[in-house]
Amino acid sequence: MPDEKIIATYHIETPHPLREAAEAMAGEQSSGTFVDVPGETEALQERHAARVTDVVELGTTREPTLPRATPPEEERPIEYTQAVVTISFPLENLGLDLPNLRTMVGGNLFELRQFTGMRLKDIEVPAGLADACPGPAYGIDGTRELLDIWDRPIIGTIVKPSVGLSPAETGDLVDELVTAGVDFIKDDELIANPPYSPVRDRIEAVMDVIHRHEDATGERTMYACNITGDVDTMCELHDVVADAGGNCVMVSVNNVGIAGVLALRDHAELPIHAHRNGWGALSRHPLLGFDFPAYQLFWRLAGVDHIHVNGIRNKFCESDASVMRSAQVCQTPVEHPADTIMPVFSSGQWAGQAPETYAALGNADLMYLCGGGIMGHPDGPTAGVEHLRQGWEAAMEGIPLEEHADHHEELRQAIEHFGPVGSGR
């Protein structure tokens, strides 16, 4: 362990000399203090100090990206320099401790006054740490096996309205959706276990519909029931879902934390669907917070099986390039192929984005969640689901959507209603 390292990469902006600023980061997050203290020996520093391994200057600007780093009484710097900095942390400082990994690579350093911007871009962890974490129980292949869907994306949707439906009303909506042919249905993140729709009643209503549909047709549907809460509540509600024959649970990972996900993963028998609501607060500013490659690693090592990545031409602020980079990193093994997780595309999706999504990702190992793209189809939700399958069939076979639509009525109607192809809704 003494020789094993955690490598973290940052994008920084500072008015100070780059190497000096980078060394302040390394010291703050390991053995350094702002003054010499007893016990900080050369031997201790040699064994436990983080080290700056690379600094690549990107350029300078006359205005800071964030409020200036110098106190008001000091003269304002003439320019601010941006750079990519790589820091190596001894694994021995951490041990095999995932929650404290975030403290190490993403803690107080964001508050250092030497900086007018800092963003954690990526993390590399040694095999010993990755192997000590639970990782996904199902991931891509396990989720496909549960649904017996192997040759296309998993087509899904979200229960809407977000709030207000009773368990019986939710069951009625799910009945409409499974009849339409969806593979996957999830709760909205805004409903977990409220008094008007407690999980115990909601899961019974929903799974009664799903089981009847499977008995009649042989088609499986996965329902991600939101069980977000404290650890005891999540574990209790997981068992309620499992006892009702449920096949997936959903949690808002930013709100339950790494320790909460670890505890649920240790207890769970079902796949864990990770909703990342709140992600924008960690990522929206270009020089503050986290890039998705670093962010997803915590949840992936903790054991989630699916995680949201937005979608092409989504309703949010995230660029298409960022969305696709996020999906690709989910599918890239940390240590071995079994630790990949399924990216979940959503937000304003219909078949019109399928060709670009497939071309950029190069595979169909994803969930493709469409609300309005299904329910808003002019010929109803069954046609909404069918047009998505037709669109993905065309994308995977390299057939232009408009050409495929000449022989597929549901897709033709969708293009006329949602289109043109190459646009969002």
C-alpha positions as a Markdown table, in Angstrom:
| # | Residue | x | y | z |
|---|---|---|---|---|
| 1 | Met | 0.0 | 0.0 | 0.0 |
| 2 | Pro | 2.8 | 2.6 | 0.7 |
| 3 | Asp | 3.7 | 2.6 | -3.0 |
| 4 | Glu | 0.1 | 2.8 | -4.3 |
| 5 | Lys | -1.2 | 6.1 | -5.5 |
| 6 | Ile | -4.4 | 7.9 | -6.2 |
| 7 | Ile | -4.1 | 10.3 | -9.1 |
| 8 | Ala | -6.4 | 13.4 | -9.3 |
| 9 | Thr | -6.5 | 15.8 | -12.2 |
| 10 | Tyr | -7.7 | 19.4 | -11.8 |
| 11 | His | -8.4 | 22.5 | -13.9 |
| 12 | Ile | -7.3 | 25.5 | -12.0 |
| 13 | Glu | -7.1 | 29.3 | -12.3 |
| 14 | Thr | -4.8 | 31.4 | -10.1 |
| 15 | Pro | -3.1 | 34.8 | -10.0 |
| 16 | His | -0.1 | 33.1 | -8.3 |
| 17 | Pro | 2.8 | 31.3 | -9.8 |
| 18 | Leu | 1.5 | 27.9 | -11.1 |
| 19 | Arg | 3.8 | 25.6 | -9.2 |
| 20 | Glu | 3.4 | 27.5 | -6.0 |
| 21 | Ala | -0.4 | 27.3 | -6.3 |
| 22 | Ala | -0.3 | 23.6 | -7.2 |
| 23 | Glu | 2.0 | 22.8 | -4.2 |
| 24 | Ala | -0.5 | 24.6 | -1.9 |
| 25 | Met | -3.2 | 22.2 | -3.2 |
| 26 | Ala | -1.0 | 19.1 | -2.5 |
| 27 | Gly | -0.1 | 20.4 | 0.9 |
| 28 | Glu | -3.6 | 21.3 | 2.0 |
| 29 | Gln | -4.9 | 17.8 | 1.1 |
| 30 | Ser | -2.1 | 15.8 | 2.7 |
| 31 | Ser | 0.6 | 16.6 | 5.3 |
| 32 | Gly | 1.0 | 20.3 | 4.8 |
| 33 | Thr | 0.2 | 23.1 | 7.2 |
| 34 | Phe | 0.5 | 26.9 | 6.8 |
| 35 | Val | 3.3 | 27.0 | 9.4 |
| 36 | Asp | 5.9 | 24.4 | 10.4 |
| 37 | Val | 4.6 | 22.3 | 13.3 |
| 38 | Pro | 6.3 | 19.7 | 15.6 |
| 39 | Gly | 6.0 | 16.2 | 14.2 |
| 40 | Glu | 6.1 | 17.2 | 10.5 |
| 41 | Thr | 9.4 | 15.4 | 9.9 |
| 42 | Glu | 11.1 | 14.8 | 6.6 |
| 43 | Ala | 10.3 | 11.1 | 7.0 |
| 44 | Leu | 6.6 | 11.8 | 7.5 |
| 45 | Gln | 6.5 | 14.1 | 4.5 |
| 46 | Glu | 8.3 | 11.6 | 2.4 |
| 47 | Arg | 5.8 | 8.9 | 3.2 |
| 48 | His | 2.5 | 10.9 | 3.4 |
| 49 | Ala | 2.8 | 14.1 | 1.4 |
| 50 | Ala | 0.8 | 14.5 | -1.8 |
| 51 | Arg | 3.0 | 15.4 | -4.8 |
| 52 | Val | 2.4 | 17.6 | -7.9 |
| 53 | Thr | 3.3 | 15.3 | -10.8 |
| 54 | Asp | 2.3 | 17.6 | -13.7 |
| 55 | Val | 1.4 | 21.2 | -14.4 |
| 56 | Val | 0.3 | 22.1 | -18.0 |
| 57 | Glu | -0.4 | 25.8 | -18.5 |
| 58 | Leu | -3.5 | 26.6 | -20.6 |
| 59 | Gly | -3.3 | 30.4 | -20.9 |
| 60 | Thr | -4.0 | 33.6 | -19.1 |
| 61 | Thr | -6.9 | 36.0 | -18.7 |
| 62 | Arg | -7.2 | 39.6 | -17.4 |
| 63 | Glu | -10.4 | 38.9 | -15.4 |
| 64 | Pro | -11.0 | 36.1 | -12.9 |
| 65 | Thr | -13.6 | 33.4 | -13.6 |
| 66 | Leu | -14.7 | 33.5 | -10.0 |
| 67 | Pro | -14.4 | 36.4 | -7.4 |
| 68 | Arg | -10.8 | 37.4 | -7.0 |
| 69 | Ala | -8.5 | 35.4 | -4.7 |
| 70 | Thr | -6.6 | 38.3 | -3.2 |
| 71 | Pro | -7.9 | 40.1 | -0.1 |
| 72 | Pro | -9.4 | 43.6 | -0.7 |
| 73 | Glu | -6.3 | 45.3 | 0.8 |
| 74 | Glu | -3.9 | 43.7 | -1.7 |
| 75 | Glu | -3.3 | 45.0 | -5.2 |
| 76 | Arg | -5.3 | 43.2 | -7.8 |
| 77 | Pro | -3.3 | 40.9 | -10.0 |
| 78 | Ile | -2.7 | 41.8 | -13.6 |
| 79 | Glu | -3.5 | 38.4 | -14.9 |
| 80 | Tyr | -4.9 | 35.0 | -14.0 |
| 81 | Thr | -3.4 | 31.7 | -15.3 |
| 82 | Gln | -5.3 | 28.6 | -16.0 |
| 83 | Ala | -3.7 | 25.1 | -16.0 |
| 84 | Val | -4.3 | 21.4 | -15.7 |
| 85 | Val | -2.7 | 20.1 | -12.5 |
| 86 | Thr | -2.1 | 16.4 | -11.6 |
| 87 | Ile | -1.6 | 15.4 | -8.0 |
| 88 | Ser | -0.5 | 12.0 | -6.6 |
| 89 | Phe | -1.9 | 11.0 | -3.2 |
| 90 | Pro | -0.5 | 8.1 | -1.2 |
| 91 | Leu | -3.2 | 5.4 | -0.8 |
| 92 | Glu | -1.8 | 4.8 | 2.6 |
| 93 | Asn | -3.2 | 8.2 | 3.7 |
| 94 | Leu | -6.7 | 6.9 | 3.0 |
| 95 | Gly | -6.8 | 3.2 | 3.3 |
| 96 | Leu | -9.6 | 1.4 | 1.5 |
| 97 | Asp | -12.1 | 4.2 | 2.5 |
| 98 | Leu | -14.4 | 5.5 | -0.3 |
| 99 | Pro | -16.2 | 8.3 | 1.6 |
| 100 | Asn | -12.9 | 9.8 | 2.7 |
| 101 | Leu | -11.6 | 9.6 | -0.9 |
| 102 | Arg | -13.9 | 12.5 | -1.7 |
| 103 | Thr | -12.4 | 14.4 | 1.3 |
| 104 | Met | -8.9 | 13.8 | 0.0 |
| 105 | Val | -9.5 | 14.8 | -3.6 |
| 106 | Gly | -12.4 | 17.2 | -3.3 |
| 107 | Gly | -12.3 | 18.8 | 0.2 |
| 108 | Asn | -10.9 | 22.1 | 1.5 |
| 109 | Leu | -8.8 | 22.7 | -1.6 |
| 110 | Phe | -11.9 | 24.4 | -3.3 |
| 111 | Glu | -11.7 | 27.1 | -0.6 |
| 112 | Leu | -8.0 | 28.0 | -1.0 |
| 113 | Arg | -7.7 | 31.7 | -1.6 |
| 114 | Gln | -4.9 | 31.2 | -4.1 |
| 115 | Phe | -7.5 | 30.2 | -6.7 |
| 116 | Thr | -10.2 | 31.9 | -8.7 |
| 117 | Gly | -11.3 | 28.6 | -10.1 |
| 118 | Met | -10.8 | 24.9 | -9.5 |
| 119 | Arg | -12.6 | 21.8 | -11.0 |
| 120 | Leu | -11.8 | 18.2 | -10.3 |
| 121 | Lys | -11.6 | 16.6 | -13.7 |
| 122 | Asp | -10.8 | 12.9 | -13.1 |
| 123 | Ile | -9.5 | 10.4 | -10.6 |
| 124 | Glu | -7.5 | 7.2 | -11.1 |
| 125 | Val | -7.6 | 4.7 | -8.2 |
| 126 | Pro | -5.3 | 1.7 | -7.7 |
| 127 | Ala | -6.6 | -1.8 | -8.1 |
| 128 | Gly | -6.6 | -2.4 | -4.4 |
| 129 | Leu | -9.0 | 0.4 | -3.7 |
| 130 | Ala | -11.3 | -0.5 | -6.6 |
| 131 | Asp | -11.4 | -4.2 | -5.6 |
| 132 | Ala | -12.2 | -3.3 | -2.0 |
| 133 | Cys | -15.3 | -1.3 | -3.1 |
| 134 | Pro | -18.5 | -3.3 | -3.8 |
| 135 | Gly | -19.1 | -1.9 | -7.3 |
| 136 | Pro | -22.3 | -2.6 | -9.3 |
| 137 | Ala | -24.1 | -5.8 | -8.5 |
| 138 | Tyr | -25.9 | -5.8 | -11.9 |
| 139 | Gly | -24.5 | -3.1 | -14.2 |
| 140 | Ile | -25.1 | -3.3 | -17.9 |
| 141 | Asp | -25.2 | -7.1 | -18.4 |
| 142 | Gly | -27.1 | -7.9 | -15.2 |
| 143 | Thr | -29.8 | -5.3 | -16.1 |
| 144 | Arg | -30.2 | -6.7 | -19.6 |
| 145 | Glu | -30.4 | -10.2 | -18.2 |
| 146 | Leu | -33.3 | -9.2 | -15.8 |
| 147 | Leu | -35.2 | -7.8 | -18.7 |
| 148 | Asp | -34.0 | -10.3 | -21.3 |
| 149 | Ile | -33.2 | -7.4 | -23.7 |
| 150 | Trp | -29.9 | -7.7 | -25.5 |
| 151 | Asp | -30.0 | -6.2 | -29.0 |
| 152 | Arg | -31.3 | -2.7 | -28.5 |
| 153 | Pro | -31.5 | 0.1 | -25.9 |
| 154 | Ile | -33.8 | -0.3 | -22.9 |
| 155 | Ile | -36.8 | 2.0 | -23.7 |
| 156 | Gly | -38.3 | 3.7 | -20.7 |
| 157 | Thr | -40.2 | 6.5 | -19.2 |
| 158 | Ile | -41.0 | 8.4 | -16.0 |
| 159 | Val | -44.1 | 8.5 | -13.9 |
| 160 | Lys | -45.7 | 11.9 | -14.6 |
| 161 | Pro | -47.2 | 14.1 | -13.1 |
| 162 | Ser | -44.1 | 14.2 | -10.8 |
| 163 | Val | -46.2 | 14.5 | -7.7 |
| 164 | Gly | -49.8 | 14.1 | -6.6 |
| 165 | Leu | -50.8 | 10.7 | -8.0 |
| 166 | Ser | -52.3 | 8.2 | -5.5 |
| 167 | Pro | -51.0 | 4.6 | -5.6 |
| 168 | Ala | -54.1 | 3.6 | -7.5 |
| 169 | Glu | -53.6 | 6.4 | -10.1 |
| 170 | Thr | -50.0 | 5.5 | -10.4 |
| 171 | Gly | -51.0 | 1.9 | -11.0 |
| 172 | Asp | -53.4 | 3.0 | -13.7 |
| 173 | Leu | -50.7 | 5.0 | -15.5 |
| 174 | Val | -48.3 | 2.1 | -15.3 |
| 175 | Asp | -51.0 | -0.1 | -16.8 |
| 176 | Glu | -51.1 | 2.2 | -19.8 |
| 177 | Leu | -47.4 | 2.3 | -20.1 |
| 178 | Val | -46.7 | -1.5 | -19.9 |
| 179 | Thr | -49.5 | -2.0 | -22.4 |
| 180 | Ala | -47.7 | 0.4 | -24.6 |
| 181 | Gly | -44.6 | -1.8 | -24.4 |
| 182 | Val | -42.1 | 0.1 | -22.3 |
| 183 | Asp | -39.2 | -1.8 | -20.8 |
| 184 | Phe | -38.5 | 0.4 | -17.8 |
| 185 | Ile | -40.5 | 2.9 | -15.7 |
| 186 | Lys | -39.1 | 5.0 | -12.9 |
| 187 | Asp | -40.5 | 7.3 | -10.2 |
| 188 | Asp | -39.8 | 11.0 | -10.5 |
| 189 | Glu | -37.1 | 12.1 | -8.1 |
| 190 | Leu | -39.7 | 14.4 | -6.4 |
| 191 | Ile | -41.7 | 11.5 | -5.0 |
| 192 | Ala | -40.2 | 9.0 | -2.6 |
| 193 | Asn | -42.4 | 7.9 | 0.4 |
| 194 | Pro | -44.9 | 10.7 | 0.9 |
| 195 | Pro | -48.1 | 10.3 | 3.0 |
| 196 | Tyr | -50.4 | 10.4 | 0.0 |
| 197 | Ser | -48.4 | 7.7 | -1.8 |
| 198 | Pro | -46.3 | 5.6 | 0.5 |
| 199 | Val | -43.9 | 3.1 | -1.1 |
| 200 | Arg | -45.7 | 0.1 | 0.5 |
| 201 | Asp | -49.0 | 1.0 | -1.3 |
| 202 | Arg | -47.4 | 2.3 | -4.5 |
| 203 | Ile | -45.2 | -0.7 | -5.1 |
| 204 | Glu | -48.1 | -3.1 | -4.6 |
| 205 | Ala | -50.3 | -1.2 | -7.0 |
| 206 | Val | -47.5 | -1.0 | -9.6 |
| 207 | Met | -46.2 | -4.6 | -9.4 |
| 208 | Asp | -49.7 | -6.0 | -9.5 |
| 209 | Val | -50.0 | -4.4 | -12.9 |
| 210 | Ile | -46.5 | -5.4 | -14.1 |
| 211 | His | -47.0 | -9.0 | -12.9 |
| 212 | Arg | -50.3 | -9.4 | -14.6 |
| 213 | His | -48.8 | -8.0 | -17.8 |
| 214 | Glu | -45.9 | -10.4 | -17.7 |
| 215 | Asp | -48.1 | -13.4 | -17.0 |
| 216 | Ala | -50.2 | -12.4 | -20.0 |
| 217 | Thr | -47.5 | -11.5 | -22.5 |
| 218 | Gly | -44.2 | -12.9 | -21.2 |
| 219 | Glu | -42.8 | -9.3 | -21.5 |
| 220 | Arg | -40.8 | -8.0 | -18.5 |
| 221 | Thr | -40.9 | -4.4 | -17.2 |
| 222 | Met | -38.5 | -2.9 | -14.7 |
| 223 | Tyr | -39.9 | -0.4 | -12.2 |
| 224 | Ala | -37.4 | 1.8 | -10.3 |
| 225 | Cys | -39.2 | 2.7 | -7.1 |
| 226 | Asn | -37.7 | 5.8 | -5.3 |
| 227 | Ile | -36.7 | 4.8 | -1.8 |
| 228 | Thr | -34.5 | 7.9 | -1.0 |
| 229 | Gly | -34.3 | 8.5 | 2.7 |
| 230 | Asp | -32.0 | 7.8 | 5.7 |
| 231 | Val | -30.1 | 4.5 | 5.7 |
| 232 | Asp | -32.6 | 2.6 | 7.9 |
| 233 | Thr | -35.5 | 3.9 | 5.8 |
| 234 | Met | -33.9 | 2.9 | 2.5 |
| 235 | Cys | -33.1 | -0.6 | 3.7 |
| 236 | Glu | -36.6 | -1.1 | 5.1 |
| 237 | Leu | -38.2 | 0.2 | 1.9 |
| 238 | His | -35.9 | -1.9 | -0.3 |
| 239 | Asp | -37.3 | -4.9 | 1.5 |
| 240 | Val | -40.8 | -3.7 | 1.0 |
| 241 | Val | -40.1 | -3.4 | -2.8 |
| 242 | Ala | -38.5 | -6.8 | -2.9 |
| 243 | Asp | -41.3 | -8.5 | -1.0 |
| 244 | Ala | -43.8 | -7.1 | -3.5 |
| 245 | Gly | -41.8 | -8.7 | -6.3 |
| 246 | Gly | -40.2 | -5.4 | -7.3 |
| 247 | Asn | -37.1 | -5.4 | -9.5 |
| 248 | Cys | -35.3 | -2.1 | -9.0 |
| 249 | Val | -34.9 | 0.7 | -6.5 |
| 250 | Met | -33.9 | 4.3 | -7.1 |
| 251 | Val | -32.0 | 6.7 | -4.9 |
| 252 | Ser | -31.1 | 10.4 | -5.2 |
| 253 | Val | -27.4 | 9.8 | -4.6 |
| 254 | Asn | -26.3 | 13.4 | -3.9 |
| 255 | Asn | -28.9 | 13.5 | -1.0 |
| 256 | Val | -28.1 | 10.1 | 0.6 |
| 257 | Gly | -24.3 | 10.4 | 0.2 |
| 258 | Ile | -21.6 | 7.9 | -0.4 |
| 259 | Ala | -22.1 | 6.2 | 2.9 |
| 260 | Gly | -25.8 | 5.9 | 2.3 |
| 261 | Val | -25.2 | 4.2 | -1.1 |
| 262 | Leu | -22.6 | 1.9 | 0.4 |
| 263 | Ala | -25.1 | 0.8 | 3.1 |
| 264 | Leu | -27.9 | 0.2 | 0.6 |
| 265 | Arg | -25.6 | -1.7 | -1.7 |
| 266 | Asp | -24.5 | -3.9 | 1.2 |
| 267 | His | -28.2 | -4.7 | 2.0 |
| 268 | Ala | -29.7 | -4.7 | -1.5 |
| 269 | Glu | -30.8 | -7.6 | -3.6 |
| 270 | Leu | -32.1 | -5.4 | -6.4 |
| 271 | Pro | -30.4 | -3.1 | -8.9 |
| 272 | Ile | -29.8 | 0.5 | -7.7 |
| 273 | His | -30.8 | 3.2 | -10.1 |
| 274 | Ala | -28.9 | 6.4 | -9.3 |
| 275 | His | -30.6 | 9.8 | -9.9 |
| 276 | Arg | -28.1 | 12.6 | -9.9 |
| 277 | Asn | -30.5 | 15.5 | -9.1 |
| 278 | Gly | -28.4 | 18.4 | -7.7 |
| 279 | Trp | -25.6 | 17.6 | -10.2 |
| 280 | Gly | -25.9 | 21.0 | -11.7 |
| 281 | Ala | -24.8 | 22.7 | -8.5 |
| 282 | Leu | -21.6 | 20.6 | -8.6 |
| 283 | Ser | -20.9 | 21.1 | -12.3 |
| 284 | Arg | -22.6 | 24.0 | -14.0 |
| 285 | His | -19.8 | 26.6 | -13.4 |
| 286 | Pro | -17.0 | 25.8 | -15.9 |
| 287 | Leu | -14.3 | 26.3 | -13.2 |
| 288 | Leu | -15.9 | 25.1 | -10.0 |
| 289 | Gly | -16.9 | 21.6 | -8.9 |
| 290 | Phe | -16.6 | 18.3 | -10.7 |
| 291 | Asp | -16.4 | 16.9 | -14.2 |
| 292 | Phe | -18.6 | 13.8 | -14.6 |
| 293 | Pro | -15.7 | 11.3 | -14.9 |
| 294 | Ala | -14.6 | 12.1 | -11.4 |
| 295 | Tyr | -18.1 | 12.4 | -10.0 |
| 296 | Gln | -19.4 | 9.1 | -11.3 |
| 297 | Leu | -16.5 | 7.1 | -9.9 |
| 298 | Phe | -17.7 | 7.6 | -6.3 |
| 299 | Trp | -21.2 | 6.2 | -7.1 |
| 300 | Arg | -19.9 | 3.5 | -9.3 |
| 301 | Leu | -17.4 | 2.2 | -6.8 |
| 302 | Ala | -20.2 | 2.4 | -4.1 |
| 303 | Gly | -22.3 | 0.1 | -6.1 |
| 304 | Val | -24.9 | 1.8 | -8.3 |
| 305 | Asp | -26.0 | 0.0 | -11.5 |
| 306 | His | -27.4 | 2.8 | -13.6 |
| 307 | Ile | -26.8 | 6.6 | -13.5 |
| 308 | His | -28.4 | 9.6 | -15.4 |
| 309 | Val | -26.3 | 11.4 | -18.0 |
| 310 | Asn | -28.9 | 13.7 | -19.6 |
| 311 | Gly | -29.4 | 13.3 | -23.4 |
| 312 | Ile | -28.6 | 15.0 | -26.7 |
| 313 | Arg | -30.3 | 18.3 | -27.1 |
| 314 | Asn | -31.7 | 18.1 | -23.5 |
| 315 | Lys | -33.7 | 20.8 | -21.7 |
| 316 | Phe | -30.8 | 21.5 | -19.3 |
| 317 | Cys | -27.5 | 23.5 | -19.8 |
| 318 | Glu | -25.3 | 20.5 | -20.5 |
| 319 | Ser | -23.7 | 20.2 | -24.0 |
| 320 | Asp | -24.1 | 17.2 | -26.2 |
| 321 | Ala | -20.4 | 16.6 | -26.1 |
| 322 | Ser | -20.5 | 16.5 | -22.2 |
| 323 | Val | -23.5 | 14.1 | -22.3 |
| 324 | Met | -21.7 | 11.7 | -24.6 |
| 325 | Arg | -18.4 | 11.9 | -22.6 |
| 326 | Ser | -20.4 | 11.0 | -19.5 |
| 327 | Ala | -22.1 | 8.0 | -21.1 |
| 328 | Gln | -18.7 | 6.7 | -22.5 |
| 329 | Val | -17.0 | 6.9 | -19.1 |
| 330 | Cys | -19.9 | 4.8 | -17.5 |
| 331 | Gln | -19.1 | 2.1 | -20.1 |
| 332 | Thr | -15.4 | 2.2 | -19.6 |
| 333 | Pro | -14.1 | -0.4 | -17.0 |
| 334 | Val | -12.3 | 0.8 | -13.9 |
| 335 | Glu | -10.7 | -2.6 | -13.4 |
| 336 | His | -12.7 | -5.2 | -15.3 |
| 337 | Pro | -15.7 | -5.2 | -17.7 |
| 338 | Ala | -18.1 | -6.2 | -14.9 |
| 339 | Asp | -17.8 | -2.9 | -13.2 |
| 340 | Thr | -19.3 | -0.9 | -16.0 |
| 341 | Ile | -22.7 | 0.8 | -15.3 |
| 342 | Met | -25.6 | 1.7 | -17.6 |
| 343 | Pro | -25.9 | 5.3 | -18.7 |
| 344 | Val | -29.4 | 6.7 | -18.6 |
| 345 | Phe | -30.4 | 9.1 | -21.3 |
| 346 | Ser | -33.4 | 11.4 | -20.6 |
| 347 | Ser | -34.7 | 15.0 | -21.0 |
| 348 | Gly | -36.5 | 15.8 | -24.2 |
| 349 | Gln | -35.6 | 12.6 | -26.0 |
| 350 | Trp | -37.5 | 11.0 | -29.0 |
| 351 | Ala | -36.3 | 9.0 | -31.9 |
| 352 | Gly | -34.8 | 12.1 | -33.5 |
| 353 | Gln | -31.7 | 11.9 | -31.3 |
| 354 | Ala | -31.2 | 8.2 | -31.7 |
| 355 | Pro | -28.8 | 8.3 | -34.8 |
| 356 | Glu | -26.5 | 10.9 | -33.2 |
| 357 | Thr | -26.5 | 9.0 | -29.8 |
| 358 | Tyr | -25.7 | 5.7 | -31.4 |
| 359 | Ala | -23.0 | 7.2 | -33.7 |
| 360 | Ala | -21.3 | 8.9 | -30.8 |
| 361 | Leu | -21.5 | 6.0 | -28.3 |
| 362 | Gly | -21.0 | 3.2 | -30.8 |
| 363 | Asn | -23.3 | 0.8 | -29.0 |
| 364 | Ala | -26.8 | 0.5 | -27.5 |
| 365 | Asp | -25.9 | -0.3 | -23.9 |
| 366 | Leu | -28.1 | 2.4 | -22.5 |
| 367 | Met | -31.5 | 3.3 | -21.1 |
| 368 | Tyr | -33.4 | 5.7 | -23.3 |
| 369 | Leu | -36.1 | 7.4 | -21.2 |
| 370 | Cys | -38.8 | 9.4 | -22.9 |
| 371 | Gly | -41.7 | 11.1 | -21.3 |
| 372 | Gly | -43.3 | 13.4 | -23.9 |
| 373 | Gly | -41.6 | 11.3 | -26.6 |
| 374 | Ile | -43.9 | 8.4 | -25.6 |
| 375 | Met | -47.0 | 10.1 | -24.1 |
| 376 | Gly | -47.0 | 12.9 | -26.5 |
| 377 | His | -47.0 | 10.8 | -29.7 |
| 378 | Pro | -50.0 | 11.9 | -31.8 |
| 379 | Asp | -51.3 | 8.3 | -32.0 |
| 380 | Gly | -50.8 | 7.5 | -28.3 |
| 381 | Pro | -48.2 | 5.9 | -26.1 |
| 382 | Thr | -48.1 | 2.5 | -27.9 |
| 383 | Ala | -47.1 | 4.3 | -31.1 |
| 384 | Gly | -44.8 | 6.4 | -28.9 |
| 385 | Val | -42.9 | 3.3 | -27.8 |
| 386 | Glu | -43.0 | 1.8 | -31.3 |
| 387 | His | -41.5 | 4.9 | -32.9 |
| 388 | Leu | -38.6 | 4.8 | -30.5 |
| 389 | Arg | -37.8 | 1.2 | -31.4 |
| 390 | Gln | -38.1 | 2.0 | -35.1 |
| 391 | Gly | -35.8 | 5.0 | -34.7 |
| 392 | Trp | -33.2 | 2.9 | -32.9 |
| 393 | Glu | -33.5 | 0.1 | -35.4 |
| 394 | Ala | -32.7 | 2.7 | -38.1 |
| 395 | Ala | -29.9 | 4.2 | -36.2 |
| 396 | Met | -28.2 | 0.8 | -35.6 |
| 397 | Glu | -28.6 | -0.3 | -39.2 |
| 398 | Gly | -27.4 | 3.0 | -40.6 |
| 399 | Ile | -30.6 | 3.9 | -42.3 |
| 400 | Pro | -31.7 | 7.6 | -42.3 |
| 401 | Leu | -34.7 | 8.1 | -40.1 |
| 402 | Glu | -36.7 | 9.8 | -42.9 |
| 403 | Glu | -36.1 | 6.8 | -45.2 |
| 404 | His | -37.0 | 4.3 | -42.5 |
| 405 | Ala | -40.2 | 6.4 | -41.8 |
| 406 | Asp | -41.4 | 5.7 | -45.4 |
| 407 | His | -42.2 | 2.2 | -44.2 |
| 408 | His | -43.0 | 2.8 | -40.5 |
| 409 | Glu | -46.0 | 4.8 | -39.7 |
| 410 | Glu | -45.3 | 5.5 | -36.1 |
| 411 | Leu | -41.9 | 6.9 | -36.9 |
| 412 | Arg | -43.3 | 9.0 | -39.7 |
| 413 | Gln | -45.9 | 10.6 | -37.4 |
| 414 | Ala | -43.3 | 11.3 | -34.8 |
| 415 | Ile | -41.1 | 13.1 | -37.3 |
| 416 | Glu | -44.0 | 15.2 | -38.4 |
| 417 | His | -45.0 | 16.0 | -34.8 |
| 418 | Phe | -41.6 | 16.2 | -32.9 |
| 419 | Gly | -39.3 | 16.9 | -35.9 |
| 420 | Pro | -37.5 | 17.8 | -37.9 |
| 421 | Val | -34.9 | 15.1 | -37.4 |
| 422 | Gly | -31.8 | 16.6 | -35.8 |
| 423 | Ser | -33.9 | 18.8 | -33.5 |
| 424 | Gly | -35.1 | 18.5 | -29.9 |
| 425 | Arg | -38.7 | 18.6 | -28.9 |
